[in-house]
Amino acid sequence: MPFYKCDATHCREPSVRGEGVCFLCNSHYCAAHMKSGVHTCTKLAEEEYAVASARASENEINALLSEIRVDVLRARAMSLRNGISCDIPPLDYNPATALMGGMNYHFPITFQDGVTWLCRIRRHNASSPPMELRDRILLSEAATLRFLANTRIPVPKVYDFAISSPNNPVGVGYILMEKLDGKPLPPWSTIDVDRRKHVLAQFVEVFAELEKHPLPAIGSLRHPEDQSIGPLTIEQFADADEDGHAKSLGPFSTATEYRYETVRRQMELVSRGEVHHTNAVDSYLVHRYLLECVPWFARQEEGSGSAYYLKHMDDKGDHILVDDDFNITGIVDWEWAQTAPKSEAFAAPMFLLDVGSYYDGKNELSEGEELFASMLEGKGHRELAQFVRRGRVEHRWASCLGGDAGFSDSLRAMFSGLRGSLRRDRDWDGWRKRSLKKYANDKGLKLLTMKHTII
């Protein structure tokens, strides 16, 4: 079942995830209605749209902040610090000063003795998953931070948490956490060589520390108070059951099961029109190919046993906090973290990739990846260095499976790169022609071909 159905009158088709969401009118639309006359927001001129978008964001945040019972939150914070008084600033939306990302809003809680905490709350708009999944994401992030607190990886301490519930007197789900010093790492291309080396020398220790803490299954940490492995929290692999309750894949006891099931879930979403609606047939073919690649990955992972490792799933660089001397002060934003096979967990972080080259389908390692691998080797971590050097196939797999597959140009480049990383030909047109013939009797492909021929 889809998260949301189309809001067009009398339409019960699934809404398209991402593109089918409109923040302006807080609505969801299927592929047929998202750009039709039914959805009037698409008719706005560029300047009008920008104004309406800013207004919608302000309304969303103000509505969220109005749900917070500030006095209750203040009292809770004080009780956790043995009565030390604290101050919470007026909660009104100011885009110039708001500590806000795409998924979360933050505000400080400052104690009389100078200690500052952050209150992290989930944003709620048309693109948000159902409340049940949002709560799972919050609990998993708090669990991950508490797990990492027992390692040498610098993460904010979690002091308190609560999900959205009638039993939550604060009014909204939240995490109260330590406010770390530092600012997000600047774009890698803007950093000079000496500072790059300094950052990577510290990141070597992060990889080495994560390797010391294997976990027994693939999934996301479930809850701060038991820290067992539960289902994946990333929305890409979540769905709804017949009663509308959010359901997620996992946990998985083997990497093979994990790869098979995540590909199959994406094929379901493609078939239903929830993702990749502009190139559904091509995307479906690519995912059929991914299924065939699973045994290859299984052979590469032989001998790894049943140990899996925590991975930050949004490692574009701004999750790393640094001071003015580029000392790492913290690694934050662990909300979709999961355990993964060793080859995936220790592939190079995305901030080291040469983005232009990568999206052109090229597989050569960037200078940053080469440097990082060399530094791992220099510290005696030869296996981790090999995972970095061989990590392009993991990057390509994730991109073909994920959002990059939603656009024809990106799909072809990512798939070409995947084929290249597997030492196979990159001829898209020839491969597509052969695959249409090869999978001609596939029920899902037949339905998609018929549907998109009619459209």
Beta strands, then each sheet from edge to edge (+ up, - down):
strand 1: 21-22
strand 2: 27-28
strand 3: 86-87
strand 4: 99-100
strand 5: 104-111
strand 6: 116-122
strand 7: 158-162
strand 8: 174-178
strand 9: 183-184
strand 10: 220-221
strand 11: 229-230
strand 12: 238-240
strand 13: 246-248
strand 14: 309-311
strand 15: 320-322
strand 16: 328-331
strand 17: 338-340
sheet 1: 1+ 2-
sheet 2: 3+ 5- 4+
sheet 3: 3+ 5- 6+ 8- 7+
sheet 4: 9+ 15- 16+
sheet 5: 10+ 11-
sheet 6: 12+ 13-
sheet 7: 14+ 17-
end
